[in-house]
Amino acid sequence: MTCKQCGANVELSGDRHWLHCHYCDAIFVHADRDNRMDLPGPESFDIQVAGRTLEIRWAPSRPLAVVAVTFGVSLMAFCALFTIMGGCFAPLMALFVLPFALGAAALLFYGGAAMVNRSLIAVGPREIRHRTGPIPVGGNYALATSTVEQVYCRAHVIHGKHGTVHTFEVLAVVNGQRKTLIGRLLQAEDALWLEKRIEDHLAISNRDVPGEAPLRDVLGVE
């Protein structure tokens, strides 16, 4: 199959419902596999419509949060033990381990926040709002819907010594700039489904984004 964005040859392997172009990182659904765009919604997301607002709620990755908290506790315990073993040099040892203790505190804070917090994107008639809480960690924003030109998906490929990992994100083109709406998704189908849902709610007509292949155009759906 040929990528509808860059023209490169793309192969569908196994029972995947989606294709990834390794040249332009476009992701899209094979028309023969799903020409009605009826992908299942992501199970880990809570999606509701309140009046004229589409609300999408989800929690950050729990495994990463557990790793951060575990490593933070271990590092903090090491700092405390190292200081106590210093005896009469304990104040000097405390100064030595202070950067490590601050790093451990940061890991505990962000890991704990990731275990407690939930994120919300509210797509309303006038703006798109992103909020994360109840622990404030930053990253909140509001976008005027009149400035959103397009919604699309993109793949990230991470090559490591233990293999290749794919993650996916849903982005918006805002005044010519790219803004991540939902990131670090592990399933391409989830990203494509969320793209369609947000795009339909905003009534945005689909068109190509440079370097990407929007879902509806690939499927040939009007």
Secondary structure in CASP SS format (residue, H / E / C, confidence):
PFRMAT SS
TARGET T0000
AUTHOR 0000-0000-0000
METHOD secondary structure of the structure
MODEL  1
M C 1.00
T E 1.00
C C 1.00
K C 1.00
Q C 1.00
C C 1.00
G C 1.00
A C 1.00
N E 1.00
V C 1.00
E C 1.00
L C 1.00
S C 1.00
G C 1.00
D C 1.00
R C 1.00
H C 1.00
W E 1.00
L E 1.00
H E 1.00
C C 1.00
H C 1.00
Y C 1.00
C C 1.00
D C 1.00
A C 1.00
I E 1.00
F E 1.00
V E 1.00
H C 1.00
A C 1.00
D C 1.00
R C 1.00
D C 1.00
N C 1.00
R C 1.00
M C 1.00
D C 1.00
L C 1.00
P C 1.00
G C 1.00
P C 1.00
E C 1.00
S C 1.00
F C 1.00
D E 1.00
I E 1.00
Q E 1.00
V E 1.00
A E 1.00
G C 1.00
R C 1.00
T E 1.00
L E 1.00
E E 1.00
I E 1.00
R E 1.00
W E 1.00
A C 1.00
P C 1.00
S C 1.00
R H 1.00
P H 1.00
L H 1.00
A H 1.00
V H 1.00
V H 1.00
A H 1.00
V H 1.00
T H 1.00
F H 1.00
G H 1.00
V H 1.00
S H 1.00
L H 1.00
M H 1.00
A H 1.00
F H 1.00
C H 1.00
A H 1.00
L H 1.00
F H 1.00
T H 1.00
I H 1.00
M C 1.00
G C 1.00
G H 1.00
C H 1.00
F H 1.00
A H 1.00
P H 1.00
L H 1.00
M H 1.00
A H 1.00
L H 1.00
F H 1.00
V H 1.00
L H 1.00
P H 1.00
F H 1.00
A H 1.00
L H 1.00
G H 1.00
A H 1.00
A H 1.00
A H 1.00
L H 1.00
L H 1.00
F H 1.00
Y H 1.00
G H 1.00
G H 1.00
A H 1.00
A H 1.00
M H 1.00
V H 1.00
N C 1.00
R E 1.00
S E 1.00
L E 1.00
I E 1.00
A E 1.00
V E 1.00
G C 1.00
P C 1.00
R C 1.00
E E 1.00
I E 1.00
R E 1.00
H E 1.00
R E 1.00
T E 1.00
G E 1.00
P C 1.00
I C 1.00
P C 1.00
V C 1.00
G C 1.00
G C 1.00
N C 1.00
Y E 1.00
A E 1.00
L E 1.00
A E 1.00
T H 1.00
S H 1.00
T H 1.00
V E 1.00
E E 1.00
Q E 1.00
V E 1.00
Y E 1.00
C E 1.00
R E 1.00
A E 1.00
H E 1.00
V E 1.00
I E 1.00
H E 1.00
G E 1.00
K C 1.00
H C 1.00
G E 1.00
T E 1.00
V E 1.00
H E 1.00
T E 1.00
F E 1.00
E E 1.00
V E 1.00
L E 1.00
A E 1.00
V E 1.00
V E 1.00
N C 1.00
G C 1.00
Q E 1.00
R E 1.00
K E 1.00
T E 1.00
L E 1.00
I E 1.00
G E 1.00
R E 1.00
L E 1.00
L C 1.00
Q C 1.00
A H 1.00
E H 1.00
D H 1.00
A H 1.00
L H 1.00
W H 1.00
L H 1.00
E H 1.00
K H 1.00
R H 1.00
I H 1.00
E H 1.00
D H 1.00
H H 1.00
L H 1.00
A C 1.00
I C 1.00
S C 1.00
N C 1.00
R C 1.00
D C 1.00
V C 1.00
P C 1.00
G C 1.00
E C 1.00
A C 1.00
P C 1.00
L H 1.00
R H 1.00
D H 1.00
V H 1.00
L H 1.00
G C 1.00
V C 1.00
E C 1.00
END
